[in-house]
Amino acid sequence: MNQPFNHRYVTCLTAAVLLVPLSVAAEDEPGFYASIYGGPSATGSTSFSESRATGPSVSGKVDFGKGIGFGLAVGHRYSNGWAVELAWDERGNLLKRVGGVAVDGNIFSEVVFLNGYYRFPAQGTVRPFIGAGLGYVIGMDIDVDRNGTEREYSRRGGVAVQAIAGVEYRLSSHWGLSGDVRWTRVGSGTFNATTEGTSLSGEPKYQPVSLNLGVGYRF
């Protein structure tokens, strides 16, 4: 799972940056747009218990390592500063410890968000914005690797929410760059094991904070 996720992230961001033209900034106008964004993420601890048919179980506080993610969005901007969009987000973080026991693995989420934005008056070519979103969890996976044996646990469905704050930089009447911070909360839920004789309990939560750079195109 990790390799396809990281590969897609690098490929999408590289392609987007190569498409950005260098041009003079212009006045904002309402209309439809598409954007791509991504960057590193960090997340607070949660807790769960994992047991297997053989060997000891692990239980307690879960500590995460570095993370990364990306997203795609299409939406519509209005002349009064408001905008609405439909966004698809993928985000993941490495697992470091469970109950003080060192483990390998990761947590990964895929969410569709309906986001609303308000953009404040521009300061030259820079325009700050805030936003919030309500999402549906398409999928969420936790992989736990102990003693060289990996087990996967997954769930589908549920609600996610996020808050967004950032700035955008106009390159032209069509192109722009953006930078933002996103606070995301994927609610707790029950994970199902893909291997018989294993289980993950405790309904862990996933609450990443991400720093994103993006490229947008207005039609």
N, C-alpha and C positions, 0 to 999 in steps of 0.2 A: 504493500500500500504506500509506503514512504516514497519509493522511487518515482512512481507515476505522479504523485502529488507535487514533489519538488520539481520534477521535470516540466510539468505543465506550467508551474509558476514562473520559472526562468524563461521558458519559451514565450509565454504571453507578454511578459513585461519587456523582453528584448524586442519583440516585434512591434509593440506599441511605441517604444522610444524611437525606433528607426523610422516610424511614419510621421513623426512630429515635424512640421515645417517651421523654419525660423522666419517670422514675419512681424509686422507692426501691429500693436494692440489696437482694438477697435471698440466701439460702444456695445454694450450688452443689448441683446434683443431676445424676445420670447421665442420659443420653438422647441422642437424635439432634439434630443441629444443621446449619445452613447459614450460610455467611459469604461476604462479598465484601470485597476489600482491594486496595490499590494505592498507588503512590507513585513517587518519582524513583529512578533507578538510575545507577550509574557502573560502568565496567568497565575492567580492565587491558588493556594492548596485546596484540596477537597479531601474526602476520605472514602474508602471502600474496603471490602474484604474479598480476597480471592482464594478459593480452595480448589484442590485438584484431587483426582482419585488416588494418586500416590504422592508422597512428600508432604511437608508441612504447608499450612496455609499462611498467608500474610494478611495483615489487617491494620488499619489505622490511617494516619495522615498521609496524604499523597503529595509528594513534592515534584514539581515539574521543572524541566529545563527550557532551553531556547525553543522558539517557535517561529512559524512563518505562515503567510496566507496571501490570498489574492481574491479578487472579485470582478464581476462584470455587471454593468447596469445600463438600462435604457429608461429614459424618462422625458418629462416635459417641464420646461421652465416658463413661468409667467412673468408679465411685465411688472408686477408688484413685488418682486423679490422672492416669491414662493416657488417651489418646485416639488414634483412628486416623481418617484421612480420605482421600478421593480429591479431588484438586485439579487444576484446569486453569489454567495460567499463560501469559500473554503478556507478553513483555518486549522492548524494543528500545532501541538507542542510535544516535546519529548518527555517521557517519564524518567525520574531519577531514583526515587525511593518510595516505598510503601511501608508505613509503620517502622521507619528507620532501616529497613532492609533494602539494599541496593538492587535495582532492577533495570532492565532495558525495556523499551517499548515507546508507545506514543498514544496520544489522544487526538482525534480528528473529527471535525464537524463540517457538515454541508447544509447550508440554510438558505432559503429564499426569503428575502425581506421586501416589505413595502415600506419605503422610506419617504419622509417628508422633510423639506429643507426650507430655511429662510436665509437669504443672502442679504447682508447689510450693504449700505451704500459703498461704492468702490472708492478706494483711496489710490488714485492714479490707475495703475494696471492691476492692483491687488484688491481682492474683495473677500472679507471674512464671511464665514457662514456657520450655522449650527443646524443640527438635524436630529431626527429620532426615527426609529424603525421598529416594526412588529414583524416577526418572522415565523416561518414554519420549518421545523427540523426535518429535512429530507433523510438525513442519516447521521449517525454519530457512532464512532468506533473507538474502542480501547484495546490496544495490544499490550500484553504483559509477557515479557521474556525472562524466565528464571531458569538458571542452570542449563542454558542453551536450548530450552524448549519454549516456544512462543504459543500463547493462546489468545484468541480474539473474541471480543464481546461487542455486541452491537445493539442499537435500538433505532426505532423509526418513529416519527411523529413527535408532537410536543410543540411548545411555544418558546420563542427566543425574542429578546428585546435588545435594543442598542441605542446609545447616544453618540452623537458625532459633533466634533468641532474642528474647524480648519480654515484654510485660506485657499483661494484660487488665483492664478496668474494668467491674464489674457495674453495670448500670442497673436491672435488674429480674430476676425469675425467668426471663424469656425473652430479654431484650435485653442486649447488651454491646458495648463498644468495645475495640479492641486496637491496639497498636503494636508493630512488630517489625522486626528487621534480618534479611535473608536473604542468605546467601552461596551462589550457584548456580554450578555448573560444567557446561557442556554440552560433552561430549567432542569432539575433533577428528574431522573426516570429509571426504569428497570431495564437492565442490559441482559440480553440472551447470549448464551455461549454457543459457539459454532462447533465445539468438540464435546462429546458426551463425557460426563463424569467431572466436568469443571463448572464453576459458577462464580459470578461476581455479584455481590450484594452491597447494599448501602446507598443506592441511588445517587451516585456522584454527580456533582455539578461541574460545568465548564464555564469560566468567566474570563476570557482573554481580553487584554488591552493591547491594541495594535497601533502602530505608527505606519501610515500609508502614504505613498506617492502615486499619483495617478495622471492619466492623460485622457482628455475628453474631446469629442468632436460634436459640433452643433450643425444640424442639417439646415 
